Amino acid sequence: MLIAAGAAGAASIPEFAFAQVDNSTLRIALLKPTGNLNPHIYRAIWGVQSIIFDPLVLYTDGGKIEPGLAESWNVSEDRKSYTFKLRAGVTFHDGTPFDAEAVVWNFKRWIGKDEHSWLVTSAQYQDVVAEDASTVKLSLKMPIPQVLSELSLCRPVRFLSPTSTDAEGDYQAPIGTGPWKVLKNDDARTILERNNSYWGPKPAFSRIEFVVIPDGNSRIAALRAGEIDICGGDYVSPITPEQALILKSANIPVITNLGTNTFLLGFNQQRIKLQDARVREAISLSIDRSALASVIYSDFAEPTANLLPDTLPFAGKRLPVPVRDVERAKALLDNAGWAGDGVREKDGEKLSLELVLSEEAVQGSRAVGEVIQAQLGEVGIEIAIRSLDHASRHGDIPQGLYDLTFFFTIGAPYDPHSTLTNYFLSTFYNGADGKMYTSTELDPLLLDAIESSTDQQEKYQRVYDWIEERKVIAPLLHPQRIWAFSNRVQGFKIPPTEYDMPYAGITLSS
């Protein structure tokens, strides 16, 4: 996730071997090489994989699930079995039929395996069988409401041709059923050509060329110079708010919408100073969210008090945005026994806290941290900032080596389930990112919401209410998603998730 970066206006364009501009090729910038395209492992850039390999079902705007390779499905009365009717006449890029046997072959490459147990569908897997050539039945050990959303993911659930592995079953080639097939994939570029046998709407152009441009300023310069057509997305070729303003000033079309993530401040519940809800609330009230949105995000974000944005299903009732209230924050600290001029004290101990952040993980978080440091100082809370690289953050945060730190929720198509499970459920260990807050009192509410197929809105709301009443986190902002494109691109639309690649509906003019 991005917040801010240096100016891009003066950046020069590197010596890339760009293809000659023509109306049959869409050129998209990538922040890094696409990588290994095997859809059953976690290596490649999601967006590129998403247009090579299709899912059974599609996650669309607002969390609606629509048919993909499965044209329909039925759920058993006990909600433990899903029967999918496959779309007729679909073939893989190499001409191999897409049928029930191919589906079962693909499922058995990942489902039920330990490395995929973060997917509840995999963790609760019981069996998958081909009932006939066009019908597949997936059986689970227990009802799971999020099965369909998990089956829409980019990996590891998408479908590879059974002919694309060797005799030992090892992956050899990226052969899917999607609208695009691979011509070339190396560290400099990935080139795709249109799949003219695609079962769905055919793209209006015949080729996509992904060009690797690691430096953000160079990407912006290339877009301004007309050397690329599209730039944007958190995982494709990120654009910072400052860069978006530069593009707008140069009359480059920039499009945004409210994202599906939340940027928030987390409290280490093991720290005695932070176990008092009055202290946590005082910290939250001391932060000027509107100033963060305006100054740091250049208004490419919305202030919030909600764990999840309403672009997601079951996101909960909207809470009013907290207005910075220094006097109320001071009163809360007084009531909690923290007193004195300057840095407050209690029982001879100063109210000093360490904010741990990673500029590599969240570009611009240092600037946000410094604003929060100053604002908390006004109410008598001393903040020391400690910066980590990305790898060190993945060590320190799970170990609880911090007082305060920043988190991002996971976003579509994973939420609300994934954020609640990964960051709040005490019985689930997510490994790299640590927990925002855990409680044996909260666990039953979480499980009731996550595992229930009835009254989900009400049950998720109970979780959100519990979190809000105890002020266990401080949601700050919902960042906007930012994309930009050249004037020859017509019909651009931001895709439903950060894991999708925009191409549908696009035409290219001269």
N, C-alpha and C positions, 0 to 999 in steps of 0.2 A: 504494500500500500504506500502511496506517495502523499506527501504533504507539500513540500516546496523544494525548489532547487535553484541553482544559479541561473543567470540570464543566458538565453540561447541565441539572442539576436546576432551576436558577432561570430557565432560558430562557423567554421568552414566545413565544407563537405569533403569527406575522405575520398580517396581515389578508388571508389567501388566500380566494378565492371558492370554497370547497369545495362540492361537490355534496351534496345531502341524502343521508344514509346510507340505503342500501337493499340488499337481498340480491341484487340483480342486478349490482352494481358493485363491483369490487375496486379499491382505491385504493393506488397504490404511489408512494413518494417518489422523486424524481430529484434528483441534486445539481446538474444543469445541464439546459438544454433538450436535447431529443432530437437536434435538428439535421436535416440533409439525410439522408433515409432511403434514398437511392440505394444499393443493396447492392454496387455495383461500384466505389465510392470509399470513402475512409477518413474519414468525417465523423461519423456518428450514434453514439448510444449503442448498443453492440453488443446488449445484452439486449433492447432494444425491436425492433431489426431481426430478432433471432433468432426471434420469434414471428409475424412478418409473412411472412418468406421462409424456405422450406424448403431443406435440402441434399439431395443424392443419398443420402448416408449419414449416420448419427447417431453422434456420439461419446458413449458412455455411461460410467458409473462404472468407474474402473480402466483406461480406455482401450479398452474393448470397442467394436467398430464394428458397428452394427446397421443394417438397412434403413431408408431414408427414402423419398425419391421414387423411388429404385431399389429394387425388391423383391428383386433378386438381382444378382450380378455374377460374371464369370469372369475369371481372369487367365491370360494366355498362358504357354506353357512358358518362354519367355525373359524373362518378367515385364516386358515392355515395352509390353504392350497390355492395356487393361481394357475389357471389354464389359459394359455395364449394361443390364439389362432393366427398363424403366420400369413403375411402378405404373399399372394401367389405371384410367380413369375420373376422373383428377384434372384439375381446371380451376383456372385463375387466378381471383382475386376478381372479375374482370370477365367471367367465363364463357369466356374463351379457353382452348382445350384445352392442357394440358401434354403435349407429345409430344416426339419426338426432334428435330424441327426447332427447337422452342423451346429445347431444351437446347443444341444446336449454336449457335444465335443468341446465347445467353447466354455460352457459353464464349468465343466469338470477341470478346466485348466486353472480355475481360481476359487470357485466357491467351496466353502468349508475348510479352506487352508488357513493356517495360523496367521500368515502375513496379511490376510484380508479380513481378519476378525473385527477390525474397526467398523466394517459394514455389518449391521445387525442381520441383514439377510444372509450373509455368509456365516456369521456366528451361530445363527439358529437354523442353518440348512439341514434338511433331512434327506431329500431325494429330488432328482430331476429325471424325467423320462419322456421319451418321444412316444406319444399315444398313436400317432400316425404321421404321415409325411409332412403334414402342415399343422400339427398340434403338439404343444409341449406343456407338460404339467410340472410345476415347481411346488414341492411340499416343504413346509417348515415345522419346527418343533413347537412353535407358539405363534399366536397372531402378532403381526408387526405392521403398524399403520404405514410406515415409510417405505415399504417394499418397492412400490412403483417409482418413487422419487429416486431411490438408490439404483434401480435398474435403468434410469436415464443417464447415469453418470458417464463421464468420458472414459474412465478406466476404474477397475479392470473389467467392466461388464460388457464391453462392446465386442463386435464379432469379426474374427479373423478367418480367412479361408483355411480349411483343413489341409489344403495343399501347400500352405506357406510355411510348413515346418519340415525338418528332415526326418529320417527314419526313427531317430530317438525322440522326436517330438519337440526339438529345439527350434525356436523361431528363426526364420530365414528372410522373410520379405513382408512388407506392409501391404497386404492384399485384403481390402475390405469390401463393403457393398456401397460405400458412400458416394456422394456426387463428384468427388475428386480422387484421382489416382496418382501415384507417385512416379515422376520421371527421374528426379534427382534429389538427393538429400546428403549434403555435406556441411562442413563447418561454415561455409560462406553463404549458402543459399539452399532453399528447398523449392523445387519446381513441381507443380501439380498440373495435370491436364484434366479436362472435363471428361467425366464418365458418361459417354453418350448412351449407355444402356441403363442409366439410373432410373429407378422406379418412380422417383418423385419429380418435381419441377426441375427442368434443365436450366443450369446457369446461362446467362445471356452472353458470356464470353468464354473463351476456350482454355484459358491458362491463368494460373496464379503463380506469381513468383515472390517468395518470401526472401527478403534480403536482410542479412544479419548486420545490424548497426548497433554495437553495444552502448555507445555514448548517446545519452538523451539529447544533448545539444546538437549533435551531428544529425540525429533523426529529424529534429525540427528543421534544421537547415536544408536537409534533403527534401523534406516535404514542401518547404517554401520554394525550392528550386525546381519542383516538378519532377524530381528523380524517383519519388515514391508516391503512391496514391493514398495510402491509409496508414495511420499511426494511432495507437491508443490501447486501452485495456491494461489492467494490472499485470497480466502475464504475457502479453504480446509485445507491446512497445510503449511503455507508460509515458504519459504526458503529465507534467506537474501543473498545478494551477497557474504558476507564473509563466510557464511555457504556453499554456492555453491563451493567456492574455496577449502574448507576443504574436501568436498565430492570428488571433482575432484582429489585432491591429494591422496585420499584413493582408487582411481580407481572405484568409484561409478559413473555410467553413469548419466550425467547431460545434460539436453536438454533445450534450450532457443529459443525464437523467439521474434521479436519486438511486444510489447503489443499494446493495443488499447487505452491507456491512455496517458495524458500529465501531467507532474508535472510543475507547474508554480507559479510565484509570482504575487499576486494581489495587486492593489493599492486602498485604500479607496478614492473614488472620492469626498467624502464630506470634506476631508482635504484640506485646501487652498493650502498648500505647494505642494500637489500632483495634483492639477488641471492644472498645467503647463506641457504640453507635453514634454517640454525640460527637466524638472526634471525627468519625468518618463523614458525618453529615456536615460538620463545620468545614472540612476540606472541600467537599462538593460545593457548598454555598460560596466558598471563597473564589471559585473559578468562574471567570467571565467567558461563558461558552460562545456568546455572540461575537466577542472580540476575537476569539480563536478562529471562528468561521470567517470573519471578515479580514483579519490581518494576516493570519498564517495561511488560510485556505483561499484567500482572495474571493470569498463568497461562493466557492465551489464545494460547499458543505452546509449542512443544516444542523443547528444546535439541537440537542435532544436530552431527554431524561429516560429514554426507553432503551432497553437492552437490544431490541431488534427493530429495524425500520418496517414501515407498513407495506413495503414492496414484497414482503414475505407472507406466506400463509400462516395463520395462527400467531401473528406477531403481538397480539394483545391490545388493550385499550391504550389510547394515546395520552400520555402524561403531559402536563404543562411544562414548558421549558423553564428550568430554574433560572431565576434572575439573580445575579450576583448580589449577595446581601452580607456585607462585611459586619454590620452590627449584630445581625442574627448569628453569624458564625462566632463572633467574639462571645456572645451570651452563652452559646452552647459550650464553648471551651471553659468559660467561667463555671458553669454548672457541673462540668466534668472535673473540676478541681485544678485546671491549668490556669495559672494566674501570673501577673507581673507585666512590667513594661518590657519592650523588646522581645526577646525569645521567652516564651512562657515556660514556667517551671511547675513541677509537682513533686513533692517529697524529695526535693533537692535534685531532681533530674530534669533536664531541658527537653522541651518538645521539639527535638531534632529528628528528622527523618531522611532516609536516603531514597532518592528516585533513581532507579536503574533503567537505562534506555539503550537502544541500539539504533544508530543512524543507518546502519546497513539493513536492518530488518524493516525499519520504518523511516524512510528518508524524510528529514525535516523534523523528526521527533525531538531533536536537540532544541530547536526553536520553541516548540510547544512547551518543553520542559522548563526552559528559562522563563517563559511567561508565567507558568504555574508557580515556579520558584518565587518570583517577585510578588505574585498575588497572595500566596500563602504567607509570605513574610509580613504582609500588611496586617494579618490577624495574629501574628506572634508564633508562627510555625516556621522553623528553620529547615530548609531543604538543601541537601547536598546532592549534586548530580553525579552519577557514575556512568560512564559510557562503556559499552561492550561491543565487540564485533558480533556478527550474526551467530557464529558457532558458540561463542561463550555465553550468549544469551540463552541458547538452548540447554546450557549446563546450569547456569545460575538460577534461572527462574523456576524450573521444576524442583530444584533443591531448596527453594525458599530463601535465597540469598539476596533479599531486597526488602524494603519497606513498602515502596510504591513502585508500580511499573505500568507500562501501557500494554493493552491487549487490543486485538481486532477480533470481532466475531467472525465466524467462518463464511457465512453468506450462502446464497442460492447456488446449487439446488440442495445443499446439505441441511439448511436450517428450517425450522428451529431445533430439530433433533440433535444435530451434531454439536452446536455450541453448548447446549444444555448437558449433553453427555460428556463431551471432552473437558469442559471447563468447570462443571458443577457437581457431577455425579461422583461421589467418593469411591464407589466400587469399580470405577473404570479408570484405567491408567493410560493416558495418551502419549506418554514418553517425552516429547520434545518441548511442549509449550507450557506445561505446568497448569495449575488450577487457579481460577479466579477466586473461588470460595467453595467450601464443602461443609456439609452438616448432615448428621444422621437424621435430623428433623426435616431437612429438605429432601433427602433421598426418596422417601415414599411418594412425595408429591411429584417429583421428577419421573419416577417409574410409572406412576399412574397416568401421567400425560403422555409419555413416550410410548408406552406399550398399549394404551387403550385405543380402541377403534370407535368409541362412542364419546360424545360430549367433549371432543378434543379442545375446542375453543375455551370452554369453561375450565378444563383441567390445566391447560397451559396458563390461563390467567391466574390460577391459584399460585403457580410457580412464580410468575412475574410479580404478583402482589407480595409474596413472601420476600423476594429479593428486594423490592422497593421499600417495604416497611422496615427492614433491618439495615438499609443503606449499605449493603455489602459490596457494592461496586458504585462507580460514578460514571455513567455513560456521558460522553461529551458531544460527539458529532456523528452524523451520518454523511460520509463523503459522497460526492457525486462521482459518477463514472464519466470519463472524458475520452472522446475520440475526435479525431480531425481527419479531413480528407481533401484531396485535390478537387479543383473545380470540374474536372472531367468525370468525377464520380457522381452519378445520379441514383437516387433511391436508397441512400444509406440509412440503415436502421441499427441502433444499438441492440446487440443480441441479448437473450434473456439472462445469461449468466456470464461471469468472467471466464468461463471455460469454453465458451462458444466463439467461433470465428465469424465475423460479419462478411457475408457475400450474397445472401439471399436477397433478391429484389434489386440488386445493383446492375446498372447498365453503365457503359463507358462511352463518353462522347469524345469528339475530336479535340 
